Amino acid sequence: MKKKQLNLRDLKPNDLEEHSHDDGHNHDRDSVGFKAYIPAIVSFTMLMIGIGFDYFDVSFFKGWIRIVWYGIAYIPVGLPVVKEGWKSILKGDVFTEFFLMSIATIGAFVIGEYPEGVAVMLFYAVGELFQSAAVNKAKGNIKALLDVRPKEANVFRNGSIESVSPETVNIGEKIQIRVGEKIPLDGLLTSEKASLNTAALTGESKPDSIRKGATVFAGSINLESVIEVEVTKEFKDSSIARILDLVQNATARKSKTELFIRKFARIYTPIVVFLAIGVTLLPYFFVEDYVFNDWLYRALIFLVVSCPCALVISIPLGYFGGLGAASKNGILFKGASFLEAMTKINTLVLDKTGTVTKGVFKITAVKAIGYDEAEFMKYLMAMETQSTHPIAKAILDYKAEGADFKASEVSEIAGKGLKGVINGKTVIVGNKALMETYNIEVLPETVSIVESIVLVAIDGKFAGYVVLADELKEDAKETIINLQKVGIDTIIMLSGDKDAITQKVAKELNIKIAKGGLLPEDKLNEVEILKQDPKNKIAFIGDGINDAPVLAASDVGIAMGGLGSDVAIETADVIIQTDQPSKVVKAIKISRSTRKIVWQNITLAFGVKVIVLILGAGGLATMWEAVFADVGVALLAILNAVRLQRMKWS
């Protein structure tokens, strides 16, 4: 079964801040600026001065002066932690790291180990700040990547056009979209007609020619003349705005590793607390020269080391590092669970149009009969300048030398093509049905051509044809080769396009299994069959509304999100922002690197803690070793996780 989908309409921008972390952490501060470090700087300065006075045995630095000095040094970093610990206790959650750190440091003061007490709390506070900074950097990278939404909407107000923020446009207002601009809000077309690039929304190769009253979606690109749209949805309901909500809630989708470590920490922490009590009191019954302060000191070391900070922080920080690295590379993972799931993928199913192809027409062949190619194309281009059809645009991209021809008396024959006069000759341009209407015999080879074809007749004789096809993306072939290199054993292409075209594209890409002419439910059925084998871990790559059912059913759904289909982006687990299929290979490599670093952090945290716990119980470790075992290891884990954002994946 597919994991439960988040209901986007239930999400709120502040949900992440309200999310309760099991370990009591809150790393979701808006920023970690210089002001946040001031308490730590004050404590550090006073601690260093105090240690200096102790080292040089300054005469006045004794008794109450020494206690007060270190007490003041403790307050800037210690008071917030003690308060958090108290709040947690009032809520019934005793064994938090705030409680452990408070007891350990106050205990150090009780037995006269003032510098150690300040140092433990100081390094803990600095570690928290570094963790917040690392997490915010990763989240900031993702938000910066996503924030490509239209910044302005040209709205009709008070008899003129005003450029305003899309957030301020109300339902029912009219907006104007110029050629080449993205439509900023969903609405209804009020202009007579429009041609829109909606490839990401529909999965269709052809730009969408629509008429007055048709629905238009935010993210569609206006290809022709200036159009007007009546707004039917507020900006907050647009696809990109909702993705930002998803990013803010991405941490709610934790990986299995992260969830296990959190549960483990909740059990192991109270166990170690009771062991620490045992370390303090039990030796009284077995040791002849029992000294309470010595055994309490060992117990305090136990408490500091027992803090699960390094464990429960190293894992999410590793995944945040992976999320940040992915965002820098134009890849949005909606949560750590999908980073982990991506490492297990062995079967990749992909759509054709808009995924491995560009979703736009390009001339692939020109056949002229009785004319040279340039002259033939001039006849065709002269006719197509009169057309608004998307195929006409591809033909007009052809570069022919010499002066252009002019067409006159051009008329459109609905559903078939155009008729006109050029240089005194009657020219007919269109499909096979048009040729049959005028009893023009075409070449037999045109019947076997599976791509879109434009036939041309001049003065009643067949003059040639032009073949147009959806063009492969530049990195499509390289993607398939590299997917096989990273261990993706099975690659399958499923497409709604004609089977003949699908098979031809699959052959070009060296994809062994391909099926065309499929409806969305047919694609879903194919994936469900694959899922019957539990060994298959399936990722599906798609780009449009028609791919949404399969994106939801696969283990990892990957959407090509350059324009952003509402449904595809909502359903997918991973979004490729640049529409480059090669990013999928990079996503797999990043997820594997993330898993490697997470397990390095787990091993480091466990290993060092076990060693220092044993040394502490035996009286061989001081509070300084305990600080390293907790805060030091946490900082090392942070540095290890940050490495992800500096790694390069080819």
C-alpha positions, 0 to 999 in steps of 0.5 A: 500500500502507498503511504498516506498522502498529506492533505494539502488543504489541511496544511498551515504555514506554521504547522512545522513550528507547532510540530512536537519533537520527541526529544524536546528540540526546537530547531525551527527558529527563523534565523540564527543571527549574531544576537543568538550567540551573544549569551554564549560569547559572554559565558565563554569570555567569563569562563576563560577569565575564570580558568585563567584566574584559577590557573595563576592562583589569583589571590582574590579569586576564592570563596564566594567571589569565585562561586558568584563569578562562575554563577554569572557565567552560567546564567546566560547559557544555563537559565534558558535550558533550566527553564525548558527543563522545568516546563517539560517536567510540568508537562509530564516529560521528565527525561529530556536533555534539558533536565539531564543538562540542568541536573548535571551542571547544577550537580557540578556546582554542588560539588565545587566543579564550577568550570566544568558546570559552566563548560558543559552548559556552554558547549551544549548551548553552542551545539544547539545554535550550530544545529539550528544554523545547519537546519535553517541553511538546509531549509533556506536552500529549499525555499530559495529554490522553490520561490520562483513564483510570479512576483507580480500580477497585472490587475485591472483596477480603477480603469487602469492596470496595476502591478501588484503582488499576486497575494493581493488579487481577489477572486473575480478580479481580472488580470492581464498576462503578456506574451512569455509570462507565467499565469500567476493565478488560476482563472477563466479566460476572458479573451477570445483565444489563447495558446498556452504551454501547459505541458507540465499540467497535461502531459501533452506535447502540443501547446494548448489552444483554448477559447474564451471561458476555458479554465487556465492554471497558474504556471501555464506560460502564455505563448501568443498575444496579450490575454486577460483572465478572471481569477477563480482561486486565491494565490495561496491555493496555487501549486507553488504556494502549496509546495512551500507549505509542504517544505515547511512540513517536510520534517513531519515525514521522518525516516524509519531510522530517525523514528527508531533512534528517537524511540530508542533514546526515550527508553535508554535515557531514563535507564542511564539516569537510574544507573547514574543514581546507582553509581552514586549510592550503591558503592556505599555498600561495597567500597570501604573508603566511599566518598560521596562527592567522588561517586556523585561526580562519576554519576554526573559524568554518566548523566552528561554522556547519557544525553541523547543529543548527539544521537537524536540530532545527528540523524535528522541533521544528516537528512537535513544535509541531504535535503539541502544538498538536493535542493541546491541541485534542483531536487525537492524531497518532501521529507527524509522518509523519501530520501531513505526510500530512494536508496532502495529503488531497483525499478524505474518506470517513466512517462515519455512526454515531458519526462524524457522528451521536451514536449514541443515540436521540432522538424525531424525530416523534410521531403521535397518533390520537384523543388529544392528544400529551401524553395519548398519550405518557403511555400510551406512557411508562407502558408503557415504564417497565417496559422496559429496552430502550434505545429506552424510555430515549429515550421516557422523556426526553419531557416531558409535563405533568400527572400520570403514568399507571400501568401494571399487568399488564405483560407482555413479548412476546418480540421484539415489545413490551409489553402492559398495562393503563392506566386500565382500557384495554388498551394494546399497544406494540411493532413491526408484528409485534405489531400484526399479532398482535392484528389491529390495522390501522396507518396505511399511512404507517408502512411508508415510515418508515425509522427505528426506530418504536414503534406504540401501540394502545389498546383494540384501536384504533391510537392512533399512533406515535413515530419515533426516530432517531440524532441528528446531532452538533451540528457535523456540518453545519458540518464538511462545509461547512468541509471543502469550504472547506479544499479537500477536493473529494470527501466520501463516506459509507459506512455499515453502517446501512440504505441509506435511513437513510444516504441521508437523513443524507447529504442532510441534510449535503449529502454527494453520495455515500453508500452504506449496508448495507455490511459492513466488507469492502464499505467496504474495497472502496470505498476500494480502488477510490478508491485506484486513482487515484493522485491521490486522497489518502484520509482515512477517519473511523470509530469502531469495530471494524467500521471498522478495515480501512478505517482501515488501508487509507486514507492517513490513518486517523482514529478518533473516540476518545472512548470508545476502540475498541481496534482502531480506536485501534490501527489509526488514525493520528489520534485525535479525542479529543472525538468532534467531527467538526469537529476533522478540519477543525482537524487539517487546518489544524494540519497545514498550519500545521505544514508552513508553519513547518517550511519557514520554519525550513528556509529560515532555517537554510539561508539564514543558514548559507550567508551566514555560511559565505561570510563566514567563509571570506572572513574577514568573520565572527567567532565571534560571527556563527558562534554566531548562525548555529548556535545563534541560528538554532536558537533562532529556529526553536524560537520559530517552532515554539512559535508553533504552540502559541499559534495559534488555528484557527477 
